[in-house]
């Protein structure tokens, strides 16, 4: 994964997901995106 050297992993993942969503949209498939939070959450 040398292309990721110096590039934040999150940015790489976001670009990949965006590219895949655009490719699906060109085929007429509208993907639904879910946001998943990882880690502990503060108590309210």
N, CA, C and O atoms as a MOPAC input file, in Angstrom:
PM7 MOZYME 1SCF
protein

 N      0.82700 1    -1.20300 1     0.00000 1
 C      0.00000 1     0.00000 1     0.00000 1
 C      0.86300 1     1.25500 1     0.00000 1
 O      0.64000 1     2.15900 1     0.80400 1
 N      1.81800 1     1.31600 1    -0.86800 1
 C      2.70100 1     2.46800 1    -0.90600 1
 C      1.98400 1     3.74700 1    -1.29600 1
 O      2.42900 1     4.83200 1    -0.92200 1
 N      0.86300 1     3.65100 1    -2.05400 1
 C      0.16100 1     4.85900 1    -2.44500 1
 C     -0.43100 1     5.59500 1    -1.25200 1
 O     -0.76600 1     6.77500 1    -1.35400 1
 N     -0.56300 1     4.89900 1    -0.11000 1
 C     -1.11800 1     5.52100 1     1.09400 1
 C     -0.04900 1     6.21000 1     1.91700 1
 O     -0.38100 1     6.93500 1     2.85500 1
 N      1.20900 1     6.01200 1     1.60500 1
 C      2.29000 1     6.59800 1     2.39500 1
 C      2.14200 1     8.11700 1     2.40800 1
 O      2.12200 1     8.75500 1     1.35500 1
 N      2.04200 1     8.68100 1     3.59200 1
 C      1.90000 1    10.12400 1     3.72800 1
 C      0.46000 1    10.60500 1     3.60900 1
 O      0.19000 1    11.78300 1     3.84200 1
 N     -0.46500 1     9.72900 1     3.25400 1
 C     -1.86900 1    10.12300 1     3.11700 1
 C     -2.65600 1     9.52100 1     4.27900 1
 O     -2.53300 1     8.32700 1     4.55100 1
 N     -3.45500 1    10.32100 1     4.96200 1
 C     -4.24600 1     9.76400 1     6.07000 1
 C     -5.15100 1     8.62900 1     5.58200 1
 O     -5.73700 1     8.70900 1     4.50300 1
 N     -5.25100 1     7.59700 1     6.37800 1
 C     -6.03600 1     6.42500 1     6.00600 1
 C     -7.50400 1     6.79100 1     5.78800 1
 O     -8.13500 1     6.29100 1     4.85700 1
 N     -8.03900 1     7.64300 1     6.62200 1
 C     -9.44900 1     8.02500 1     6.49700 1
 C     -9.71900 1     8.68500 1     5.15700 1
 O    -10.74500 1     8.41600 1     4.53200 1
 N     -8.81900 1     9.54000 1     4.70800 1
 C     -8.99500 1    10.20500 1     3.41000 1
 C     -8.99800 1     9.17300 1     2.29000 1
 O     -9.79900 1     9.27100 1     1.36000 1
 N     -8.12300 1     8.19900 1     2.36900 1
 C     -8.05600 1     7.14900 1     1.34800 1
 C     -9.35000 1     6.34100 1     1.31600 1
 O     -9.87800 1     6.04900 1     0.24300 1
 N     -9.85700 1     5.98200 1     2.49200 1
 C    -11.10100 1     5.21200 1     2.56500 1
 C    -12.26500 1     6.02800 1     2.01700 1
 O    -13.09000 1     5.50100 1     1.27200 1
 N    -12.34200 1     7.31100 1     2.37800 1
 C    -13.42600 1     8.16800 1     1.90800 1
 C    -13.39300 1     8.30100 1     0.38700 1
 O    -14.44200 1     8.27100 1    -0.25700 1
 N    -12.21500 1     8.44500 1    -0.18600 1
 C    -12.10000 1     8.55100 1    -1.64100 1
 C    -12.53100 1     7.25000 1    -2.31000 1
 O    -13.17800 1     7.27500 1    -3.35700 1
 N    -12.17700 1     6.11600 1    -1.71000 1
 C    -12.55800 1     4.82400 1    -2.25600 1
 C    -14.07600 1     4.64400 1    -2.21500 1
 O    -14.67900 1     4.21500 1    -3.19900 1
 N    -14.68700 1     4.96900 1    -1.08700 1
 C    -16.13500 1     4.83400 1    -0.94800 1
 C    -16.85200 1     5.75700 1    -1.93200 1
 O    -17.83000 1     5.35400 1    -2.56100 1
 N    -16.37200 1     6.98200 1    -2.06500 1
 C    -16.98200 1     7.92700 1    -3.00900 1
 C    -16.89600 1     7.39800 1    -4.42900 1
 O    -17.86700 1     7.47700 1    -5.18300 1
 N    -15.74900 1     6.86300 1    -4.79800 1
 C    -15.58900 1     6.30400 1    -6.13800 1
 C    -16.51800 1     5.14000 1    -6.39500 1
 O    -17.10000 1     5.02700 1    -7.47400 1
 N    -16.66000 1     4.27000 1    -5.40300 1
 C    -17.56200 1     3.11900 1    -5.55400 1
 C    -19.01800 1     3.56200 1    -5.66600 1
 O    -19.78100 1     3.00100 1    -6.45200 1
 N    -19.40500 1     4.57700 1    -4.87100 1
 C    -20.78100 1     5.08200 1    -4.93200 1
 C    -21.07000 1     5.70600 1    -6.29700 1
 O    -22.15400 1     5.51600 1    -6.84900 1
 N    -20.10500 1     6.44900 1    -6.84300 1
 C    -20.28400 1     7.06100 1    -8.15900 1
 C    -20.40300 1     5.98400 1    -9.24500 1
 O    -21.21000 1     6.11700 1   -10.16500 1
 N    -19.60800 1     4.92900 1    -9.13700 1
 C    -19.67600 1     3.83700 1   -10.11300 1
 C    -21.03600 1     3.14500 1   -10.05900 1
 O    -21.60900 1     2.81200 1   -11.09700 1
 N    -21.55000 1     2.93000 1    -8.85100 1
 C    -22.87100 1     2.31600 1    -8.71000 1
 C    -23.96300 1     3.23000 1    -9.25100 1
 O    -24.90400 1     2.76200 1    -9.89100 1
 N    -23.84300 1     4.53200 1    -8.99800 1
 C    -24.84200 1     5.48900 1    -9.47400 1
 C    -24.91000 1     5.48800 1   -11.00300 1
 O    -25.98800 1     5.64400 1   -11.57800 1
 N    -23.76300 1     5.31400 1   -11.65800 1
 C    -23.74900 1     5.25300 1   -13.12800 1
 C    -24.48800 1     4.03000 1   -13.64200 1
 O    -24.97800 1     4.03100 1   -14.77100 1
 N    -24.57400 1     2.98200 1   -12.82400 1
 C    -25.29100 1     1.76400 1   -13.19500 1
 C    -26.76200 1     1.84000 1   -12.79000 1
 O    -27.52000 1     0.90100 1   -13.03200 1
 N    -27.16700 1     2.94500 1   -12.18100 1
 C    -28.55200 1     3.11300 1   -11.76100 1
 C    -28.84500 1     2.58400 1   -10.37100 1
 O    -30.00600 1     2.47900 1    -9.97600 1
 N    -27.81000 1     2.25200 1    -9.63200 1
 C    -27.97600 1     1.74900 1    -8.26800 1
 C    -27.66200 1     2.88900 1    -7.30500 1
 O    -26.58100 1     3.47500 1    -7.35900 1
 N    -28.60500 1     3.20000 1    -6.42900 1
 C    -28.39300 1     4.27800 1    -5.46700 1
 C    -28.09500 1     3.66000 1    -4.10700 1
 O    -29.00400 1     3.20500 1    -3.41400 1
 N    -26.81700 1     3.64500 1    -3.72600 1
 C    -26.46700 1     3.04100 1    -2.44100 1
 C    -26.86900 1     3.92100 1    -1.26700 1
 O    -26.90200 1     5.14700 1    -1.38000 1
 N    -27.17300 1     3.28800 1    -0.14200 1
 C    -27.46900 1     3.99800 1     1.08800 1
 C    -26.22900 1     3.90800 1     1.96900 1
 O    -25.67100 1     2.83100 1     2.17800 1
 N    -25.81800 1     5.04200 1     2.47100 1
 C    -24.60800 1     5.09600 1     3.27200 1
 C    -24.97500 1     5.17600 1     4.74800 1
 O    -25.84300 1     5.96000 1     5.13300 1
 N    -24.32000 1     4.37200 1     5.57000 1
 C    -24.54200 1     4.38600 1     7.01000 1
 C    -23.28100 1     4.87900 1     7.70400 1
 O    -22.16900 1     4.54200 1     7.29700 1
 N    -23.45400 1     5.66600 1     8.73800 1
 C    -22.32200 1     6.14700 1     9.51500 1
 C    -22.25200 1     5.30400 1    10.78700 1
 O    -23.22900 1     5.17900 1    11.52600 1
 N    -21.09400 1     4.74000 1    11.01700 1
 C    -20.91100 1     3.88600 1    12.19200 1
 C    -19.85400 1     4.52600 1    13.07900 1
 O    -18.73400 1     4.78600 1    12.63900 1
 N    -20.21500 1     4.77300 1    14.31500 1
 C    -19.27600 1     5.37400 1    15.27400 1
 C    -18.57400 1     4.25500 1    16.01600 1
 O    -19.21500 1     3.33400 1    16.52200 1
 N    -17.25800 1     4.33800 1    16.07800 1
 C    -16.45900 1     3.32700 1    16.75900 1
 C    -15.83900 1     3.94900 1    17.99500 1
 O    -15.26200 1     5.03300 1    17.92000 1
 N    -15.94700 1     3.29100 1    19.10600 1
 C    -15.35000 1     3.78200 1    20.33300 1
 C    -16.39500 1     4.04000 1    21.39700 1
 O    -17.59200 1     3.83300 1    21.19700 1
 N    -15.90900 1     4.49100 1    22.51600 1
 C    -16.81100 1     4.75100 1    23.63600 1
 C    -17.52800 1     6.07700 1    23.44200 1
 O    -17.01800 1     6.99900 1    22.80600 1
 N    -18.71500 1     6.14500 1    24.00500 1
 C    -19.53300 1     7.34700 1    23.92000 1
 C    -19.73200 1     7.89600 1    25.32400 1
 O    -19.97900 1     7.14300 1    26.26600 1
 N    -19.62300 1     9.20700 1    25.45600 1
 C    -19.82300 1     9.83500 1    26.76000 1
 C    -21.27000 1     9.65500 1    27.22500 1
 O    -22.20200 1     9.72000 1    26.42400 1
 N    -21.44000 1     9.43200 1    28.51000 1
 C    -22.78600 1     9.33300 1    29.08600 1
 C    -23.40800 1    10.72000 1    29.11700 1
 O    -22.73300 1    11.70200 1    29.42800 1
 N    -24.68100 1    10.80000 1    28.79800 1
 C    -25.38700 1    12.08600 1    28.81700 1
 C    -25.91000 1    12.42100 1    30.17300 1
 O    -26.52800 1    13.47000 1    30.35600 1

